[in-house]
Amino acid sequence: MTAGKAVFEQAPMVRFERLLAGPIERVWMFLSEPRHMPNWFGDGVIEPKPGGAVTLMSGHIKGVVTQWDPPHKIAYTWNVVSPGQAQSPYPESYLTLALAPKGSGILLTLTHLPVLERFERQNAMGWHSYLDMLAAALRGEAPQPRKAYMERNAALYGVDLNNLAH
């Protein structure tokens, strides 16, 4: 058996940069503390340490914290699990949320990869919607219902909400 050369591939991903109202510690609280997550993301818990359990959206997303550097970076695995499933039928992906001061605000860089190609537009629509809700909450506004953001961003990304990829 001979050793073959490496194959170089690119993983589909979704990346956002969003300037948010600070201070950085407040943005971090909204990203990582269960009491603030319902304002933008839904019910969830992120155990605050590397190796900590992640359970988001009432158990629809499960993972493990891979990086924990408050208030600058959090990263965790991302597994989509439907009710009654023991494990995800999709490949594991990784979400990284990085914060850095920029001018009078806080720059959030969200990276989610790999994203299955058939889900790229839906993934972008979803994250755009969640980030819109996060920005509203950080401004002290009550976010609109998630459906309103999803409908607006579905049009932006060309997603048919009545015919989502599975």
C-alpha positions in Angstrom: 0.0 0.0 0.0 1.4 3.4 -0.9 0.7 6.6 0.9 -1.4 9.0 -1.2 -1.0 12.8 -1.4 -3.3 15.0 0.7 -6.5 16.2 -0.9 -7.2 19.9 -0.3 -10.9 20.7 0.0 -13.0 23.6 1.2 -15.8 23.2 3.7 -19.0 25.2 3.1 -19.6 27.7 5.9 -21.6 30.7 7.0 -19.8 33.7 8.5 -21.3 36.9 9.8 -19.8 40.1 11.3 -22.1 42.2 13.2 -21.4 45.4 15.1 -23.3 45.3 18.4 -24.0 47.7 21.3 -21.5 47.0 24.2 -19.9 46.8 26.5 -18.2 43.5 25.7 -19.1 41.9 29.0 -22.8 42.5 28.3 -22.6 41.0 24.9 -20.9 38.0 26.4 -23.7 37.5 28.9 -26.3 37.4 26.1 -24.2 34.8 24.2 -23.4 32.5 27.1 -25.8 32.9 30.1 -29.1 31.0 30.1 -31.1 33.9 31.5 -30.3 36.1 28.5 -30.5 33.4 25.7 -34.4 33.4 25.4 -34.2 37.1 24.3 -32.6 36.0 21.0 -31.9 32.2 20.8 -34.4 30.3 22.9 -34.0 28.2 26.0 -30.6 26.8 26.5 -27.6 26.0 28.7 -23.9 26.3 28.0 -21.7 24.8 30.7 -19.1 27.5 31.1 -15.9 25.5 30.5 -14.1 23.5 27.9 -15.8 20.2 27.6 -19.0 21.6 29.0 -22.3 20.4 27.7 -24.3 22.6 25.3 -28.1 22.2 25.0 -29.9 24.9 23.0 -33.4 25.5 21.6 -35.0 23.2 24.2 -32.7 20.3 23.3 -32.9 20.7 19.5 -29.2 21.5 19.4 -26.6 19.6 21.5 -22.9 19.9 21.6 -19.7 20.3 23.7 -17.8 23.5 24.4 -14.4 23.4 22.7 -13.2 27.0 23.5 -14.2 29.1 26.5 -12.4 32.5 26.7 -14.7 35.1 28.4 -15.5 37.7 27.2 -13.8 37.1 23.8 -14.5 33.7 22.4 -16.8 30.7 22.8 -16.9 27.8 20.4 -18.8 24.5 20.5 -19.9 21.6 18.5 -23.3 21.8 16.9 -25.5 18.7 16.5 -29.1 19.0 15.3 -31.3 16.5 17.2 -35.0 16.0 16.7 -37.3 14.8 19.4 -36.9 11.1 20.0 -33.5 10.9 18.3 -30.5 9.6 20.3 -28.1 11.3 17.9 -28.0 13.6 14.9 -28.5 12.3 11.4 -26.3 15.2 10.2 -22.5 15.7 10.4 -21.3 17.5 13.4 -20.4 21.2 12.8 -18.8 23.9 14.8 -20.0 27.3 15.9 -17.5 30.0 16.9 -18.6 33.4 18.4 -15.7 35.9 18.8 -16.0 39.3 20.3 -13.7 42.3 19.9 -14.0 46.0 20.6 -14.5 48.1 17.4 -15.0 51.8 17.7 -17.9 52.5 20.1 -19.3 49.0 19.6 -18.4 45.3 19.9 -17.7 43.3 16.7 -19.2 39.8 16.8 -17.8 37.4 14.3 -20.0 34.2 14.0 -18.5 31.3 12.0 -20.5 28.1 11.5 -18.8 25.2 9.6 -19.1 22.9 7.8 -22.6 23.6 6.6 -24.1 21.0 4.3 -24.5 22.7 0.9 -28.3 22.1 0.8 -28.6 24.0 4.1 -26.3 27.0 3.4 -29.1 29.5 2.6 -31.3 28.3 5.4 -28.4 28.5 7.8 -27.6 32.0 6.7 -31.3 33.0 7.0 -31.4 31.5 10.5 -28.3 33.1 11.8 -29.2 36.5 10.3 -32.5 36.3 12.1 -31.0 35.3 15.5 -28.4 38.1 15.1 -31.2 40.6 14.4 -32.9 39.4 17.6 -29.7 39.6 19.6 -29.0 43.2 18.3 -32.5 44.2 19.3 -32.2 42.7 22.8 -28.8 44.4 23.3 -30.3 47.7 22.3 -32.9 47.2 25.1 -35.7 46.5 22.7 -38.1 43.6 22.9 -37.3 41.4 19.9 -40.2 40.8 17.4 -41.5 37.3 17.1 -38.8 35.0 15.5 -41.2 34.4 12.6 -41.1 38.1 11.5 -37.3 38.0 11.3 -37.3 34.6 9.5 -39.8 35.9 6.9 -37.8 39.0 6.2 -34.5 37.1 6.0 -36.0 34.2 4.0 -36.6 36.7 1.2 -33.0 38.1 1.5 -31.5 34.6 1.1 -34.1 33.1 -1.4 -35.4 30.6 1.1 -38.9 29.2 0.7 -40.2 28.8 4.3 -42.9 26.4 3.1 -40.3 24.1 1.5 -37.3 23.9 3.8 -34.5 21.4 3.1 -34.3 18.4 5.5 
